[in-house]
Amino acid sequence: MFRAQAEISLPIVQILSIYFRPSLGFVAILPGEIASPFAAEIAERVVEPEIARRLEALKVLIVDDEHTMRKVTRSLLQVIGVRNIHEAHDGRSGLEAICTLTPDVVILDWEMPSPNGGQFMRTVRSPGSFPLPSVPIIMLTAYAERSRVVEAVRLGVNEFLVKPVSSKALLARLVSILCKPRRMVKKGDYYGPEPRKLSSYKPESDHDLSEIVVVN
């Protein structure tokens, strides 16, 4: 692994580190305050140009009651080239934001108030009462128990990630949603993406977080 460092002249000097990984390309460590100016360059190096363009056009809604986690997720999205990012500080405002913003993807926390992630999913995946029941949703949670993954899948999530999460893992889930979308199906009480093998959700956390992103 090769490493290059450069100091950025800001009111408080911050460090930008870029790593080259043969399997991925150039990966950046970016403080949240300076992620945006470099996101396009990093995205072009990490992903194919067509995917980079689609990521840049993507509208993403982050629903999480923790400000720090919203900031981390925003920085990860910026690193991989996503520009149009919105935030909701709890489940209720998240549901309202889906209706008003019509996001392309929702990144959803599990443990939050009014309502929590499970209740949120039940509300969204109700085609008879919710206006946008098919919006793709990535569940992002600190809980990796198999029972939690099974419940999330049964509620209709498209992808499942465990905190801490890397930009590489998040990029893979977004590319899956963009390039391999699953059709929405209704089977009994279930409404959501066409089911696939549980093992494909890969809920384990990504231990390379320290090499991917740091947010002050």
C-alpha positions as a Markdown table, in Angstrom:
| # | Residue | x | y | z |
|---|---|---|---|---|
| 1 | Met | 0.0 | 0.0 | 0.0 |
| 2 | Phe | 1.4 | 3.4 | -1.0 |
| 3 | Arg | 0.6 | 6.5 | 1.0 |
| 4 | Ala | 0.9 | 10.2 | 0.1 |
| 5 | Gln | 0.1 | 13.1 | 2.5 |
| 6 | Ala | -0.5 | 16.8 | 1.8 |
| 7 | Glu | -1.4 | 19.6 | 4.1 |
| 8 | Ile | -4.4 | 21.7 | 3.2 |
| 9 | Ser | -4.3 | 25.4 | 4.0 |
| 10 | Leu | -7.5 | 26.0 | 6.0 |
| 11 | Pro | -8.3 | 28.1 | 9.1 |
| 12 | Ile | -7.2 | 24.9 | 11.0 |
| 13 | Val | -4.7 | 22.9 | 9.1 |
| 14 | Gln | -6.1 | 19.5 | 8.2 |
| 15 | Ile | -4.6 | 16.5 | 6.6 |
| 16 | Leu | -5.7 | 14.8 | 3.4 |
| 17 | Ser | -4.3 | 11.2 | 3.0 |
| 18 | Ile | -4.6 | 9.2 | -0.2 |
| 19 | Tyr | -4.0 | 5.5 | -0.4 |
| 20 | Phe | -3.6 | 3.4 | -3.4 |
| 21 | Arg | -5.1 | -0.1 | -3.1 |
| 22 | Pro | -4.7 | -2.5 | -6.1 |
| 23 | Ser | -8.2 | -3.8 | -5.7 |
| 24 | Leu | -9.9 | -0.4 | -5.4 |
| 25 | Gly | -7.7 | 2.3 | -6.7 |
| 26 | Phe | -7.2 | 5.6 | -4.9 |
| 27 | Val | -9.0 | 5.9 | -1.5 |
| 28 | Ala | -9.1 | 9.1 | 0.5 |
| 29 | Ile | -9.0 | 9.9 | 4.2 |
| 30 | Leu | -11.0 | 13.2 | 4.3 |
| 31 | Pro | -12.1 | 15.2 | 7.3 |
| 32 | Gly | -15.8 | 16.0 | 6.8 |
| 33 | Glu | -15.2 | 19.8 | 6.3 |
| 34 | Ile | -13.0 | 19.2 | 3.2 |
| 35 | Ala | -14.6 | 16.1 | 1.7 |
| 36 | Ser | -16.7 | 17.9 | -0.9 |
| 37 | Pro | -13.9 | 19.8 | -2.9 |
| 38 | Phe | -12.1 | 16.5 | -3.5 |
| 39 | Ala | -15.0 | 14.1 | -4.0 |
| 40 | Ala | -15.2 | 14.4 | -7.8 |
| 41 | Glu | -11.6 | 13.6 | -8.2 |
| 42 | Ile | -11.7 | 10.6 | -5.9 |
| 43 | Ala | -14.9 | 9.3 | -7.4 |
| 44 | Glu | -13.4 | 9.4 | -10.9 |
| 45 | Arg | -10.4 | 7.3 | -9.7 |
| 46 | Val | -12.5 | 4.8 | -7.7 |
| 47 | Val | -15.4 | 4.1 | -10.1 |
| 48 | Glu | -16.1 | 4.0 | -13.8 |
| 49 | Pro | -17.0 | 7.3 | -15.4 |
| 50 | Glu | -20.6 | 6.3 | -16.1 |
| 51 | Ile | -21.1 | 5.1 | -12.5 |
| 52 | Ala | -19.5 | 8.3 | -11.2 |
| 53 | Arg | -22.0 | 10.3 | -13.3 |
| 54 | Arg | -24.9 | 8.4 | -11.8 |
| 55 | Leu | -23.6 | 8.8 | -8.3 |
| 56 | Glu | -23.2 | 12.5 | -8.8 |
| 57 | Ala | -26.9 | 12.7 | -10.0 |
| 58 | Leu | -28.1 | 10.6 | -7.1 |
| 59 | Lys | -30.3 | 12.2 | -4.4 |
| 60 | Val | -29.7 | 10.5 | -1.0 |
| 61 | Leu | -31.6 | 11.0 | 2.2 |
| 62 | Ile | -29.9 | 10.2 | 5.5 |
| 63 | Val | -32.3 | 9.4 | 8.4 |
| 64 | Asp | -30.4 | 9.2 | 11.7 |
| 65 | Asp | -31.0 | 10.8 | 15.1 |
| 66 | Glu | -27.3 | 11.2 | 15.8 |
| 67 | His | -25.7 | 14.3 | 14.3 |
| 68 | Thr | -22.2 | 12.8 | 14.3 |
| 69 | Met | -23.4 | 9.7 | 12.4 |
| 70 | Arg | -25.2 | 11.9 | 9.9 |
| 71 | Lys | -21.9 | 13.8 | 9.4 |
| 72 | Val | -19.9 | 10.6 | 9.0 |
| 73 | Thr | -22.4 | 9.2 | 6.4 |
| 74 | Arg | -22.4 | 12.5 | 4.5 |
| 75 | Ser | -18.6 | 12.5 | 4.3 |
| 76 | Leu | -18.6 | 8.9 | 3.1 |
| 77 | Leu | -21.1 | 9.8 | 0.4 |
| 78 | Gln | -19.1 | 12.9 | -0.6 |
| 79 | Val | -15.9 | 10.8 | -0.9 |
| 80 | Ile | -17.5 | 8.5 | -3.5 |
| 81 | Gly | -19.0 | 11.3 | -5.5 |
| 82 | Val | -22.5 | 11.8 | -4.3 |
| 83 | Arg | -23.5 | 15.5 | -4.3 |
| 84 | Asn | -27.2 | 15.8 | -3.6 |
| 85 | Ile | -27.4 | 14.8 | 0.1 |
| 86 | His | -30.2 | 15.6 | 2.6 |
| 87 | Glu | -30.7 | 14.8 | 6.2 |
| 88 | Ala | -33.5 | 14.0 | 8.6 |
| 89 | His | -32.9 | 14.0 | 12.4 |
| 90 | Asp | -35.6 | 11.4 | 13.3 |
| 91 | Gly | -38.0 | 8.9 | 11.8 |
| 92 | Arg | -41.0 | 11.3 | 11.6 |
| 93 | Ser | -39.1 | 14.0 | 9.7 |
| 94 | Gly | -37.5 | 11.2 | 7.5 |
| 95 | Leu | -41.0 | 10.0 | 6.4 |
| 96 | Glu | -41.9 | 13.6 | 5.6 |
| 97 | Ala | -38.7 | 14.2 | 3.7 |
| 98 | Ile | -39.3 | 11.1 | 1.5 |
| 99 | Cys | -42.6 | 12.6 | 0.4 |
| 100 | Thr | -41.3 | 16.1 | -0.2 |
| 101 | Leu | -37.8 | 15.3 | -1.6 |
| 102 | Thr | -38.5 | 12.0 | -3.4 |
| 103 | Pro | -35.0 | 10.7 | -2.9 |
| 104 | Asp | -33.4 | 8.0 | -5.0 |
| 105 | Val | -32.0 | 6.2 | -2.0 |
| 106 | Val | -32.6 | 6.4 | 1.8 |
| 107 | Ile | -29.9 | 5.5 | 4.3 |
| 108 | Leu | -31.7 | 4.6 | 7.5 |
| 109 | Asp | -30.6 | 4.1 | 11.1 |
| 110 | Trp | -32.4 | 1.4 | 13.2 |
| 111 | Glu | -32.3 | 2.8 | 16.7 |
| 112 | Met | -34.0 | 6.2 | 16.7 |
| 113 | Pro | -37.1 | 7.8 | 18.1 |
| 114 | Ser | -40.5 | 8.5 | 16.5 |
| 115 | Pro | -40.5 | 6.0 | 14.8 |
| 116 | Asn | -37.6 | 3.6 | 15.0 |
| 117 | Gly | -36.1 | 1.9 | 11.9 |
| 118 | Gly | -38.4 | -1.1 | 11.9 |
| 119 | Gln | -41.6 | 1.1 | 12.3 |
| 120 | Phe | -40.2 | 3.4 | 9.6 |
| 121 | Met | -39.8 | 0.4 | 7.2 |
| 122 | Arg | -43.4 | -0.8 | 7.9 |
| 123 | Thr | -44.7 | 2.7 | 7.1 |
| 124 | Val | -42.8 | 3.1 | 3.9 |
| 125 | Arg | -43.4 | -0.4 | 2.5 |
| 126 | Ser | -47.2 | 0.1 | 2.6 |
| 127 | Pro | -48.2 | 0.7 | -1.0 |
| 128 | Gly | -51.8 | 1.3 | 0.0 |
| 129 | Ser | -51.1 | 4.2 | 2.2 |
| 130 | Phe | -47.6 | 5.6 | 1.6 |
| 131 | Pro | -46.9 | 7.5 | -1.6 |
| 132 | Leu | -43.4 | 6.2 | -2.3 |
| 133 | Pro | -43.3 | 2.6 | -1.1 |
| 134 | Ser | -40.7 | 1.5 | -3.5 |
| 135 | Val | -37.9 | 3.9 | -2.6 |
| 136 | Pro | -34.6 | 1.9 | -2.1 |
| 137 | Ile | -33.5 | 1.8 | 1.5 |
| 138 | Ile | -30.1 | 0.9 | 3.0 |
| 139 | Met | -30.3 | 0.0 | 6.7 |
| 140 | Leu | -27.3 | 1.2 | 8.6 |
| 141 | Thr | -27.1 | 0.0 | 12.2 |
| 142 | Ala | -24.7 | -0.9 | 15.0 |
| 143 | Tyr | -26.5 | -4.3 | 15.4 |
| 144 | Ala | -25.1 | -7.2 | 13.5 |
| 145 | Glu | -27.1 | -10.1 | 15.0 |
| 146 | Arg | -28.6 | -12.5 | 12.5 |
| 147 | Ser | -32.1 | -11.9 | 14.0 |
| 148 | Arg | -31.8 | -8.2 | 13.2 |
| 149 | Val | -30.7 | -8.9 | 9.7 |
| 150 | Val | -33.6 | -11.3 | 9.1 |
| 151 | Glu | -36.0 | -8.8 | 10.5 |
| 152 | Ala | -34.7 | -6.0 | 8.3 |
| 153 | Val | -34.9 | -8.2 | 5.2 |
| 154 | Arg | -38.5 | -9.2 | 6.1 |
| 155 | Leu | -39.3 | -5.5 | 6.4 |
| 156 | Gly | -38.1 | -4.9 | 2.8 |
| 157 | Val | -34.7 | -3.2 | 3.1 |
| 158 | Asn | -32.6 | -3.3 | -0.1 |
| 159 | Glu | -29.2 | -3.5 | 1.6 |
| 160 | Phe | -27.9 | -3.9 | 5.1 |
| 161 | Leu | -24.7 | -2.3 | 6.6 |
| 162 | Val | -23.2 | -2.4 | 10.1 |
| 163 | Lys | -21.5 | 0.6 | 11.7 |
| 164 | Pro | -18.7 | 1.4 | 11.4 |
| 165 | Val | -19.0 | 1.4 | 7.6 |
| 166 | Ser | -16.4 | 2.2 | 5.0 |
| 167 | Ser | -16.8 | 4.2 | 1.8 |
| 168 | Lys | -15.9 | 1.0 | -0.1 |
| 169 | Ala | -18.8 | -0.9 | 1.5 |
| 170 | Leu | -21.3 | 1.9 | 1.0 |
| 171 | Leu | -20.2 | 2.4 | -2.6 |
| 172 | Ala | -20.8 | -1.3 | -3.3 |
| 173 | Arg | -24.3 | -1.1 | -2.0 |
| 174 | Leu | -25.1 | 2.0 | -4.0 |
| 175 | Val | -23.7 | 0.5 | -7.1 |
| 176 | Ser | -25.8 | -2.6 | -6.5 |
| 177 | Ile | -29.0 | -0.5 | -6.2 |
| 178 | Leu | -28.1 | 1.5 | -9.3 |
| 179 | Cys | -26.9 | -1.2 | -11.6 |
| 180 | Lys | -28.7 | -4.3 | -10.3 |
| 181 | Pro | -32.1 | -3.1 | -9.1 |
| 182 | Arg | -34.4 | -5.7 | -7.9 |
| 183 | Arg | -38.1 | -5.5 | -8.8 |
| 184 | Met | -40.5 | -4.8 | -6.1 |
| 185 | Val | -42.9 | -7.7 | -5.2 |
| 186 | Lys | -45.8 | -8.3 | -3.0 |
| 187 | Lys | -46.1 | -11.7 | -1.3 |
| 188 | Gly | -48.7 | -11.9 | 1.4 |
| 189 | Asp | -47.9 | -9.2 | 3.9 |
| 190 | Tyr | -44.5 | -8.6 | 2.4 |
| 191 | Tyr | -43.8 | -5.7 | 0.0 |
| 192 | Gly | -40.3 | -5.0 | -1.0 |
| 193 | Pro | -37.4 | -5.9 | -3.3 |
| 194 | Glu | -37.5 | -9.4 | -4.7 |
| 195 | Pro | -35.9 | -11.6 | -2.0 |
| 196 | Arg | -32.4 | -13.0 | -2.4 |
| 197 | Lys | -30.1 | -15.2 | -0.3 |
| 198 | Leu | -29.7 | -13.9 | 3.2 |
| 199 | Ser | -25.9 | -14.3 | 3.0 |
| 200 | Ser | -25.8 | -11.7 | 0.2 |
| 201 | Tyr | -26.6 | -8.9 | 2.7 |
| 202 | Lys | -23.1 | -9.4 | 4.4 |
| 203 | Pro | -24.0 | -7.7 | 7.6 |
| 204 | Glu | -20.5 | -7.9 | 9.2 |
| 205 | Ser | -18.8 | -4.5 | 9.9 |
| 206 | Asp | -15.9 | -3.3 | 7.8 |
| 207 | His | -12.8 | -3.3 | 9.9 |
| 208 | Asp | -11.0 | -1.1 | 7.3 |
| 209 | Leu | -12.8 | 2.1 | 8.5 |
| 210 | Ser | -9.6 | 3.6 | 9.9 |
| 211 | Glu | -8.1 | 3.4 | 6.4 |
| 212 | Ile | -11.1 | 4.9 | 4.6 |
| 213 | Val | -12.5 | 8.0 | 6.3 |
| 214 | Val | -11.8 | 10.1 | 9.3 |
| 215 | Val | -14.3 | 12.9 | 10.4 |
| 216 | Asn | -13.3 | 15.6 | 12.9 |
